[in-house]
Amino acid sequence: MKVIHRFVFHMNAAHRAALQALDVRVAVGRGLAGEDQATLHSSFEIAEDAPNWTPVVGLLRQWDADFDYRVSESSLVRTEYSKREMRSADWLSIAAWHHGYPQPDGCFEFRSLSYEPTESCDQCGVGLRQVAPFRMTGEPKWGRRGIMQLHWIRDEIFVKPEVWAAVFRPARVLCRPVVNRRGVDLKTVVQLVIEEEASVVTNGLPTEQCEKCGDVRPNYPNRGFFPMMRGRPSQSMARTREHFGSGAQSYKCLLLCHDLFRAIEDQGVRGAYYRPVMPNPDVA
Protein backbone atom coordinates (compact mmCIF):
# COMPACT_ATOMS: atom_id res chain seq x y z
CA MET A 1 0.00 0.00 0.00
CA LYS A 2 1.30 3.43 -0.95
CA VAL A 3 -0.11 6.78 0.17
CA ILE A 4 0.56 9.29 -2.61
CA HIS A 5 0.25 13.07 -2.40
CA ARG A 6 -0.35 15.30 -5.41
CA PHE A 7 0.64 18.95 -4.93
CA VAL A 8 -0.65 21.58 -7.36
CA PHE A 9 0.22 25.27 -7.14
CA HIS A 10 1.86 28.13 -9.04
CA MET A 11 5.65 27.81 -8.80
CA ASN A 12 8.38 29.95 -10.19
CA ALA A 13 11.58 28.62 -11.76
CA ALA A 14 13.44 28.64 -8.43
CA HIS A 15 10.78 26.52 -6.74
CA ARG A 16 10.80 24.03 -9.61
CA ALA A 17 14.59 23.84 -9.59
CA ALA A 18 14.66 23.20 -5.83
CA LEU A 19 12.23 20.31 -6.21
CA GLN A 20 14.06 18.86 -9.19
CA ALA A 21 17.27 18.93 -7.14
CA LEU A 22 15.48 16.52 -4.77
CA ASP A 23 14.67 14.18 -7.71
CA VAL A 24 11.06 15.36 -7.94
CA ARG A 25 9.55 15.34 -11.41
CA VAL A 26 7.53 18.54 -11.83
CA ALA A 27 4.85 18.89 -14.51
CA VAL A 28 4.49 22.46 -15.73
CA GLY A 29 1.27 23.82 -17.21
CA ARG A 30 1.22 25.96 -20.33
CA GLY A 31 -0.24 28.96 -18.52
CA LEU A 32 -3.10 31.24 -19.54
CA ALA A 33 -2.99 34.24 -21.82
CA GLY A 34 -1.62 37.19 -19.92
CA GLU A 35 -0.35 35.01 -17.08
CA ASP A 36 3.07 35.71 -15.63
CA GLN A 37 5.21 33.07 -17.33
CA ALA A 38 7.72 33.19 -14.48
CA THR A 39 5.17 31.60 -12.15
CA LEU A 40 3.26 28.76 -13.78
CA HIS A 41 0.70 26.23 -12.67
CA SER A 42 2.80 23.20 -11.73
CA SER A 43 2.23 19.85 -10.08
CA PHE A 44 4.06 16.82 -8.77
CA GLU A 45 3.34 13.56 -6.96
CA ILE A 46 5.27 11.91 -4.16
CA ALA A 47 4.66 8.84 -1.98
CA GLU A 48 5.03 8.99 1.78
CA ASP A 49 7.53 6.12 1.70
CA ALA A 50 9.71 7.75 -0.97
CA PRO A 51 13.35 8.38 0.09
CA ASN A 52 12.93 12.10 -0.62
CA TRP A 53 9.58 12.51 1.20
CA THR A 54 11.01 14.16 4.33
CA PRO A 55 13.22 16.76 2.56
CA VAL A 56 10.45 17.60 0.08
CA VAL A 57 7.91 18.22 2.84
CA GLY A 58 10.50 20.24 4.72
CA LEU A 59 11.02 22.39 1.64
CA LEU A 60 7.27 22.94 1.22
CA ARG A 61 6.95 24.00 4.84
CA GLN A 62 9.63 26.61 4.26
CA TRP A 63 7.53 27.92 1.36
CA ASP A 64 4.27 28.18 3.32
CA ALA A 65 5.03 31.80 4.24
CA ASP A 66 6.10 32.64 0.66
CA PHE A 67 2.80 31.44 -0.78
CA ASP A 68 0.70 32.85 2.08
CA TYR A 69 -1.03 29.48 2.54
CA ARG A 70 0.07 26.03 3.62
CA VAL A 71 1.22 24.43 0.38
CA SER A 72 2.69 21.69 2.59
CA GLU A 73 -0.82 20.67 3.65
CA SER A 74 -2.77 21.33 0.46
CA SER A 75 -2.16 18.06 -1.36
CA LEU A 76 -4.66 15.69 -2.92
CA VAL A 77 -4.21 12.27 -1.36
CA ARG A 78 -4.84 8.84 -2.81
CA THR A 79 -3.83 5.32 -1.86
CA GLU A 80 -2.56 2.65 -4.24
CA TYR A 81 -2.79 -1.03 -3.35
CA SER A 82 -0.80 -4.05 -4.40
CA LYS A 83 -2.43 -6.89 -6.33
CA ARG A 84 -1.92 -9.09 -3.29
CA GLU A 85 -3.78 -6.63 -1.04
CA MET A 86 -6.64 -6.43 -3.53
CA ARG A 87 -6.97 -10.15 -4.12
CA SER A 88 -6.68 -11.12 -0.45
CA ALA A 89 -9.41 -8.72 0.72
CA ASP A 90 -12.70 -10.31 1.82
CA TRP A 91 -14.57 -7.13 0.90
CA LEU A 92 -13.72 -4.09 -1.23
CA SER A 93 -15.29 -0.75 -1.92
CA ILE A 94 -16.11 -0.03 -5.56
CA ALA A 95 -16.34 3.19 -7.54
CA ALA A 96 -16.20 3.68 -11.29
CA TRP A 97 -15.47 5.86 -14.27
CA HIS A 98 -17.84 8.84 -14.32
CA HIS A 99 -19.60 9.57 -17.60
CA GLY A 100 -22.43 12.00 -18.21
CA TYR A 101 -24.99 13.54 -15.88
CA PRO A 102 -28.44 12.45 -14.69
CA GLN A 103 -31.17 14.24 -16.60
CA PRO A 104 -32.49 16.86 -16.42
CA ASP A 105 -29.19 18.27 -15.21
CA GLY A 106 -30.12 21.85 -14.37
CA CYS A 107 -30.09 22.74 -10.65
CA PHE A 108 -30.37 19.06 -9.64
CA GLU A 109 -33.78 18.78 -11.35
CA PHE A 110 -33.20 15.04 -11.77
CA ARG A 111 -33.87 14.60 -8.07
CA SER A 112 -37.57 15.40 -8.51
CA LEU A 113 -37.88 12.71 -11.21
CA SER A 114 -35.71 9.86 -9.90
CA TYR A 115 -36.05 10.33 -6.13
CA GLU A 116 -38.72 10.89 -3.54
CA PRO A 117 -37.75 14.49 -2.73
CA THR A 118 -39.94 15.07 0.32
CA GLU A 119 -37.88 12.70 2.47
CA SER A 120 -34.49 14.35 1.89
CA CYS A 121 -32.55 17.50 2.68
CA ASP A 122 -32.51 19.77 -0.38
CA GLN A 123 -29.16 21.21 0.68
CA CYS A 124 -26.94 18.19 1.37
CA GLY A 125 -29.05 15.42 -0.20
CA VAL A 126 -29.22 13.14 2.85
CA GLY A 127 -32.28 10.88 2.74
CA LEU A 128 -32.75 10.61 -1.03
CA ARG A 129 -34.72 7.45 -1.94
CA GLN A 130 -34.90 6.35 -5.57
CA VAL A 131 -38.43 5.78 -6.86
CA ALA A 132 -37.99 5.96 -10.64
CA PRO A 133 -35.30 5.11 -13.23
CA PHE A 134 -32.42 7.47 -13.83
CA ARG A 135 -32.47 9.36 -17.11
CA MET A 136 -29.48 9.82 -19.42
CA THR A 137 -29.10 11.89 -22.57
CA GLY A 138 -28.71 8.68 -24.60
CA GLU A 139 -26.74 5.46 -24.84
CA PRO A 140 -23.41 5.78 -22.99
CA LYS A 141 -20.21 5.95 -25.02
CA TRP A 142 -18.68 2.93 -23.30
CA GLY A 143 -15.52 2.48 -25.32
CA ARG A 144 -13.80 -0.58 -23.80
CA ARG A 145 -15.40 -0.09 -20.38
CA GLY A 146 -18.29 -2.04 -18.92
CA ILE A 147 -18.95 -0.31 -15.56
CA MET A 148 -19.67 3.36 -14.94
CA GLN A 149 -21.17 5.96 -12.64
CA LEU A 150 -22.94 9.22 -13.37
CA HIS A 151 -21.55 12.52 -12.19
CA TRP A 152 -23.28 13.61 -8.94
CA ILE A 153 -24.43 10.00 -8.30
CA ARG A 154 -21.68 8.35 -6.28
CA ASP A 155 -23.77 5.61 -4.69
CA GLU A 156 -25.09 3.84 -7.79
CA ILE A 157 -23.38 1.64 -10.40
CA PHE A 158 -24.37 1.25 -14.06
CA VAL A 159 -23.20 -1.60 -16.31
CA LYS A 160 -23.69 -2.99 -19.77
CA PRO A 161 -26.54 -5.56 -19.89
CA GLU A 162 -24.11 -8.28 -20.96
CA VAL A 163 -21.87 -7.48 -17.99
CA TRP A 164 -24.84 -7.79 -15.65
CA ALA A 165 -25.80 -11.13 -17.23
CA ALA A 166 -22.27 -12.57 -17.08
CA VAL A 167 -21.10 -11.24 -13.71
CA PHE A 168 -23.80 -9.75 -11.50
CA ARG A 169 -26.82 -11.94 -12.23
CA PRO A 170 -24.95 -15.11 -11.10
CA ALA A 171 -24.16 -13.22 -7.86
CA ARG A 172 -27.90 -12.50 -7.44
CA VAL A 173 -27.53 -8.77 -7.95
CA LEU A 174 -30.68 -7.46 -9.63
CA CYS A 175 -30.85 -4.62 -12.16
CA ARG A 176 -33.34 -1.98 -13.22
CA PRO A 177 -33.68 -0.08 -16.52
CA VAL A 178 -32.21 3.32 -17.34
CA VAL A 179 -34.21 5.61 -19.66
CA ASN A 180 -33.55 8.51 -21.98
CA ARG A 181 -35.00 12.01 -21.62
CA ARG A 182 -38.31 10.85 -23.11
CA GLY A 183 -38.59 7.96 -20.68
CA VAL A 184 -37.72 5.22 -23.22
CA ASP A 185 -35.57 2.34 -21.95
CA LEU A 186 -31.95 2.46 -23.08
CA LYS A 187 -30.56 -0.73 -24.60
CA THR A 188 -26.88 -0.61 -23.61
CA VAL A 189 -27.03 0.22 -19.90
CA VAL A 190 -28.77 -0.95 -16.74
CA GLN A 191 -28.50 0.09 -13.10
CA LEU A 192 -27.49 -2.39 -10.42
CA VAL A 193 -29.97 -2.78 -7.55
CA ILE A 194 -28.08 -2.79 -4.25
CA GLU A 195 -30.55 -3.44 -1.47
CA GLU A 196 -28.53 -4.33 1.63
CA GLU A 197 -26.82 -1.84 3.93
CA ALA A 198 -23.76 -2.44 6.09
CA SER A 199 -22.56 -0.21 8.91
CA VAL A 200 -18.88 0.78 8.90
CA VAL A 201 -16.61 2.19 11.60
CA THR A 202 -16.11 5.94 11.03
CA ASN A 203 -14.60 6.81 14.43
CA GLY A 204 -11.81 9.35 14.09
CA LEU A 205 -12.72 10.60 10.62
CA PRO A 206 -13.19 14.36 10.11
CA THR A 207 -16.87 15.27 9.93
CA GLU A 208 -19.03 17.99 8.46
CA GLN A 209 -22.49 19.08 9.63
CA CYS A 210 -25.17 20.26 7.23
CA GLU A 211 -26.29 23.77 8.20
CA LYS A 212 -29.87 23.01 7.20
CA CYS A 213 -30.75 19.51 8.42
CA GLY A 214 -28.00 19.09 11.01
CA ASP A 215 -26.86 15.73 9.68
CA VAL A 216 -23.23 14.99 10.54
CA ARG A 217 -21.32 13.17 7.80
CA PRO A 218 -17.77 11.83 7.90
CA ASN A 219 -15.56 13.06 5.07
CA TYR A 220 -14.56 10.34 2.65
CA PRO A 221 -11.20 8.90 3.81
CA ASN A 222 -8.56 8.80 1.08
CA ARG A 223 -5.80 7.24 3.18
CA GLY A 224 -5.29 3.57 3.84
CA PHE A 225 -7.91 0.85 3.70
CA PHE A 226 -11.63 1.57 3.52
CA PRO A 227 -13.17 1.61 7.05
CA MET A 228 -13.97 -1.81 8.49
CA MET A 229 -17.52 -3.17 8.52
CA ARG A 230 -19.29 -3.86 11.81
CA GLY A 231 -20.87 -7.01 10.38
CA ARG A 232 -20.78 -9.20 7.27
CA PRO A 233 -23.51 -8.55 4.65
CA SER A 234 -25.59 -11.52 3.54
CA GLN A 235 -25.57 -10.43 -0.12
CA SER A 236 -22.63 -10.01 -2.50
CA MET A 237 -23.04 -6.22 -2.68
CA ALA A 238 -24.04 -3.65 -0.09
CA ARG A 239 -23.97 0.07 0.52
CA THR A 240 -22.82 1.72 3.71
CA ARG A 241 -25.50 2.72 6.18
CA GLU A 242 -23.48 5.85 6.85
CA HIS A 243 -23.48 8.84 4.50
CA PHE A 244 -20.13 10.30 3.49
CA GLY A 245 -19.44 13.60 1.80
CA SER A 246 -19.13 17.35 2.19
CA GLY A 247 -20.94 20.44 1.00
CA ALA A 248 -23.91 19.58 -1.21
CA GLN A 249 -22.85 15.96 -1.63
CA SER A 250 -24.00 13.11 0.58
CA TYR A 251 -23.62 9.53 -0.55
CA LYS A 252 -23.33 5.99 0.69
CA CYS A 253 -20.27 4.04 -0.42
CA LEU A 254 -20.63 0.75 -2.30
CA LEU A 255 -19.08 -2.55 -1.24
CA LEU A 256 -18.68 -5.93 -2.91
CA CYS A 257 -17.42 -9.31 -1.75
CA HIS A 258 -14.18 -10.96 -2.82
CA ASP A 259 -15.86 -13.51 -5.12
CA LEU A 260 -17.70 -10.81 -7.06
CA PHE A 261 -14.52 -8.75 -7.40
CA ARG A 262 -12.68 -11.78 -8.82
CA ALA A 263 -15.55 -12.48 -11.22
CA ILE A 264 -15.32 -8.92 -12.57
CA GLU A 265 -11.55 -9.27 -12.93
CA ASP A 266 -11.84 -12.71 -14.59
CA GLN A 267 -14.30 -11.34 -17.15
CA GLY A 268 -11.94 -8.46 -17.95
CA VAL A 269 -14.58 -5.83 -17.23
CA ARG A 270 -13.05 -2.35 -17.20
CA GLY A 271 -14.07 0.95 -15.66
CA ALA A 272 -14.19 0.20 -11.93
CA TYR A 273 -11.83 1.12 -9.12
CA TYR A 274 -11.51 -0.88 -5.92
CA ARG A 275 -10.24 -0.37 -2.41
CA PRO A 276 -9.75 -3.15 0.16
CA VAL A 277 -11.94 -2.91 3.26
CA MET A 278 -10.06 -3.06 6.57
CA PRO A 279 -10.58 -6.55 8.04
CA ASN A 280 -12.60 -6.72 11.23
CA PRO A 281 -11.10 -9.43 13.51
CA ASP A 282 -14.40 -9.70 15.38
CA VAL A 283 -16.40 -10.59 12.25
CA ALA A 284 -16.08 -14.17 11.03
C-alpha positions as CSV (number, residue, x, y, z in Angstrom):
1,M,0.0,0.0,0.0
2,K,1.3,3.4,-1.0
3,V,-0.1,6.8,0.2
4,I,0.6,9.3,-2.6
5,H,0.3,13.1,-2.4
6,R,-0.3,15.3,-5.4
7,F,0.6,18.9,-4.9
8,V,-0.7,21.6,-7.4
9,F,0.2,25.3,-7.1
10,H,1.9,28.1,-9.0
11,M,5.6,27.8,-8.8
12,N,8.4,30.0,-10.2
13,A,11.6,28.6,-11.8
14,A,13.4,28.6,-8.4
15,H,10.8,26.5,-6.7
16,R,10.8,24.0,-9.6
17,A,14.6,23.8,-9.6
18,A,14.7,23.2,-5.8
19,L,12.2,20.3,-6.2
20,Q,14.1,18.9,-9.2
21,A,17.3,18.9,-7.1
22,L,15.5,16.5,-4.8
23,D,14.7,14.2,-7.7
24,V,11.1,15.4,-7.9
25,R,9.5,15.3,-11.4
26,V,7.5,18.5,-11.8
27,A,4.8,18.9,-14.5
28,V,4.5,22.5,-15.7
29,G,1.3,23.8,-17.2
30,R,1.2,26.0,-20.3
31,G,-0.2,29.0,-18.5
32,L,-3.1,31.2,-19.5
33,A,-3.0,34.2,-21.8
34,G,-1.6,37.2,-19.9
35,E,-0.4,35.0,-17.1
36,D,3.1,35.7,-15.6
37,Q,5.2,33.1,-17.3
38,A,7.7,33.2,-14.5
39,T,5.2,31.6,-12.1
40,L,3.3,28.8,-13.8
41,H,0.7,26.2,-12.7
42,S,2.8,23.2,-11.7
43,S,2.2,19.8,-10.1
44,F,4.1,16.8,-8.8
45,E,3.3,13.6,-7.0
46,I,5.3,11.9,-4.2
47,A,4.7,8.8,-2.0
48,E,5.0,9.0,1.8
49,D,7.5,6.1,1.7
50,A,9.7,7.8,-1.0
51,P,13.4,8.4,0.1
52,N,12.9,12.1,-0.6
53,W,9.6,12.5,1.2
54,T,11.0,14.2,4.3
55,P,13.2,16.8,2.6
56,V,10.5,17.6,0.1
57,V,7.9,18.2,2.8
58,G,10.5,20.2,4.7
59,L,11.0,22.4,1.6
60,L,7.3,22.9,1.2
61,R,6.9,24.0,4.8
62,Q,9.6,26.6,4.3
63,W,7.5,27.9,1.4
64,D,4.3,28.2,3.3
65,A,5.0,31.8,4.2
66,D,6.1,32.6,0.7
67,F,2.8,31.4,-0.8
68,D,0.7,32.9,2.1
69,Y,-1.0,29.5,2.5
70,R,0.1,26.0,3.6
71,V,1.2,24.4,0.4
72,S,2.7,21.7,2.6
73,E,-0.8,20.7,3.7
74,S,-2.8,21.3,0.5
75,S,-2.2,18.1,-1.4
76,L,-4.7,15.7,-2.9
77,V,-4.2,12.3,-1.4
78,R,-4.8,8.8,-2.8
79,T,-3.8,5.3,-1.9
80,E,-2.6,2.7,-4.2
81,Y,-2.8,-1.0,-3.3
82,S,-0.8,-4.0,-4.4
83,K,-2.4,-6.9,-6.3
84,R,-1.9,-9.1,-3.3
85,E,-3.8,-6.6,-1.0
86,M,-6.6,-6.4,-3.5
87,R,-7.0,-10.1,-4.1
88,S,-6.7,-11.1,-0.5
89,A,-9.4,-8.7,0.7
90,D,-12.7,-10.3,1.8
91,W,-14.6,-7.1,0.9
92,L,-13.7,-4.1,-1.2
93,S,-15.3,-0.7,-1.9
94,I,-16.1,0.0,-5.6
95,A,-16.3,3.2,-7.5
96,A,-16.2,3.7,-11.3
97,W,-15.5,5.9,-14.3
98,H,-17.8,8.8,-14.3
99,H,-19.6,9.6,-17.6
100,G,-22.4,12.0,-18.2
101,Y,-25.0,13.5,-15.9
102,P,-28.4,12.4,-14.7
103,Q,-31.2,14.2,-16.6
104,P,-32.5,16.9,-16.4
105,D,-29.2,18.3,-15.2
106,G,-30.1,21.9,-14.4
107,C,-30.1,22.7,-10.6
108,F,-30.4,19.1,-9.6
109,E,-33.8,18.8,-11.3
110,F,-33.2,15.0,-11.8
111,R,-33.9,14.6,-8.1
112,S,-37.6,15.4,-8.5
113,L,-37.9,12.7,-11.2
114,S,-35.7,9.9,-9.9
115,Y,-36.0,10.3,-6.1
116,E,-38.7,10.9,-3.5
117,P,-37.8,14.5,-2.7
118,T,-39.9,15.1,0.3
119,E,-37.9,12.7,2.5
120,S,-34.5,14.4,1.9
121,C,-32.5,17.5,2.7
122,D,-32.5,19.8,-0.4
123,Q,-29.2,21.2,0.7
124,C,-26.9,18.2,1.4
125,G,-29.1,15.4,-0.2
126,V,-29.2,13.1,2.9
127,G,-32.3,10.9,2.7
128,L,-32.7,10.6,-1.0
129,R,-34.7,7.4,-1.9
130,Q,-34.9,6.4,-5.6
131,V,-38.4,5.8,-6.9
132,A,-38.0,6.0,-10.6
133,P,-35.3,5.1,-13.2
134,F,-32.4,7.5,-13.8
135,R,-32.5,9.4,-17.1
136,M,-29.5,9.8,-19.4
137,T,-29.1,11.9,-22.6
138,G,-28.7,8.7,-24.6
139,E,-26.7,5.5,-24.8
140,P,-23.4,5.8,-23.0
141,K,-20.2,5.9,-25.0
142,W,-18.7,2.9,-23.3
143,G,-15.5,2.5,-25.3
144,R,-13.8,-0.6,-23.8
145,R,-15.4,-0.1,-20.4
146,G,-18.3,-2.0,-18.9
147,I,-19.0,-0.3,-15.6
148,M,-19.7,3.4,-14.9
149,Q,-21.2,6.0,-12.6
150,L,-22.9,9.2,-13.4
151,H,-21.5,12.5,-12.2
152,W,-23.3,13.6,-8.9
153,I,-24.4,10.0,-8.3
154,R,-21.7,8.4,-6.3
155,D,-23.8,5.6,-4.7
156,E,-25.1,3.8,-7.8
157,I,-23.4,1.6,-10.4
158,F,-24.4,1.2,-14.1
159,V,-23.2,-1.6,-16.3
160,K,-23.7,-3.0,-19.8
161,P,-26.5,-5.6,-19.9
162,E,-24.1,-8.3,-21.0
163,V,-21.9,-7.5,-18.0
164,W,-24.8,-7.8,-15.7
165,A,-25.8,-11.1,-17.2
166,A,-22.3,-12.6,-17.1
167,V,-21.1,-11.2,-13.7
168,F,-23.8,-9.8,-11.5
169,R,-26.8,-11.9,-12.2
170,P,-25.0,-15.1,-11.1
171,A,-24.2,-13.2,-7.9
172,R,-27.9,-12.5,-7.4
173,V,-27.5,-8.8,-7.9
174,L,-30.7,-7.5,-9.6
175,C,-30.9,-4.6,-12.2
176,R,-33.3,-2.0,-13.2
177,P,-33.7,-0.1,-16.5
178,V,-32.2,3.3,-17.3
179,V,-34.2,5.6,-19.7
180,N,-33.5,8.5,-22.0
181,R,-35.0,12.0,-21.6
182,R,-38.3,10.8,-23.1
183,G,-38.6,8.0,-20.7
184,V,-37.7,5.2,-23.2
185,D,-35.6,2.3,-22.0
186,L,-31.9,2.5,-23.1
187,K,-30.6,-0.7,-24.6
188,T,-26.9,-0.6,-23.6
189,V,-27.0,0.2,-19.9
190,V,-28.8,-1.0,-16.7
191,Q,-28.5,0.1,-13.1
192,L,-27.5,-2.4,-10.4
193,V,-30.0,-2.8,-7.5
194,I,-28.1,-2.8,-4.3
195,E,-30.6,-3.4,-1.5
196,E,-28.5,-4.3,1.6
197,E,-26.8,-1.8,3.9
198,A,-23.8,-2.4,6.1
199,S,-22.6,-0.2,8.9
200,V,-18.9,0.8,8.9
201,V,-16.6,2.2,11.6
202,T,-16.1,5.9,11.0
203,N,-14.6,6.8,14.4
204,G,-11.8,9.3,14.1
205,L,-12.7,10.6,10.6
206,P,-13.2,14.4,10.1
207,T,-16.9,15.3,9.9
208,E,-19.0,18.0,8.5
209,Q,-22.5,19.1,9.6
210,C,-25.2,20.3,7.2
211,E,-26.3,23.8,8.2
212,K,-29.9,23.0,7.2
213,C,-30.7,19.5,8.4
214,G,-28.0,19.1,11.0
215,D,-26.9,15.7,9.7
216,V,-23.2,15.0,10.5
217,R,-21.3,13.2,7.8
218,P,-17.8,11.8,7.9
219,N,-15.6,13.1,5.1
220,Y,-14.6,10.3,2.7
221,P,-11.2,8.9,3.8
222,N,-8.6,8.8,1.1
223,R,-5.8,7.2,3.2
224,G,-5.3,3.6,3.8
225,F,-7.9,0.8,3.7
226,F,-11.6,1.6,3.5
227,P,-13.2,1.6,7.0
228,M,-14.0,-1.8,8.5
229,M,-17.5,-3.2,8.5
230,R,-19.3,-3.9,11.8
231,G,-20.9,-7.0,10.4
232,R,-20.8,-9.2,7.3
233,P,-23.5,-8.6,4.7
234,S,-25.6,-11.5,3.5
235,Q,-25.6,-10.4,-0.1
236,S,-22.6,-10.0,-2.5
237,M,-23.0,-6.2,-2.7
238,A,-24.0,-3.7,-0.1
239,R,-24.0,0.1,0.5
240,T,-22.8,1.7,3.7
241,R,-25.5,2.7,6.2
242,E,-23.5,5.9,6.8
243,H,-23.5,8.8,4.5
244,F,-20.1,10.3,3.5
245,G,-19.4,13.6,1.8
246,S,-19.1,17.4,2.2
247,G,-20.9,20.4,1.0
248,A,-23.9,19.6,-1.2
249,Q,-22.8,16.0,-1.6
250,S,-24.0,13.1,0.6
251,Y,-23.6,9.5,-0.5
252,K,-23.3,6.0,0.7
253,C,-20.3,4.0,-0.4
254,L,-20.6,0.8,-2.3
255,L,-19.1,-2.5,-1.2
256,L,-18.7,-5.9,-2.9
257,C,-17.4,-9.3,-1.8
258,H,-14.2,-11.0,-2.8
259,D,-15.9,-13.5,-5.1
260,L,-17.7,-10.8,-7.1
261,F,-14.5,-8.8,-7.4
262,R,-12.7,-11.8,-8.8
263,A,-15.6,-12.5,-11.2
264,I,-15.3,-8.9,-12.6
265,E,-11.6,-9.3,-12.9
266,D,-11.8,-12.7,-14.6
267,Q,-14.3,-11.3,-17.1
268,G,-11.9,-8.5,-17.9
269,V,-14.6,-5.8,-17.2
270,R,-13.0,-2.3,-17.2
271,G,-14.1,1.0,-15.7
272,A,-14.2,0.2,-11.9
273,Y,-11.8,1.1,-9.1
274,Y,-11.5,-0.9,-5.9
275,R,-10.2,-0.4,-2.4
276,P,-9.8,-3.1,0.2
277,V,-11.9,-2.9,3.3
278,M,-10.1,-3.1,6.6
279,P,-10.6,-6.5,8.0
280,N,-12.6,-6.7,11.2
281,P,-11.1,-9.4,13.5
282,D,-14.4,-9.7,15.4
283,V,-16.4,-10.6,12.2
284,A,-16.1,-14.2,11.0
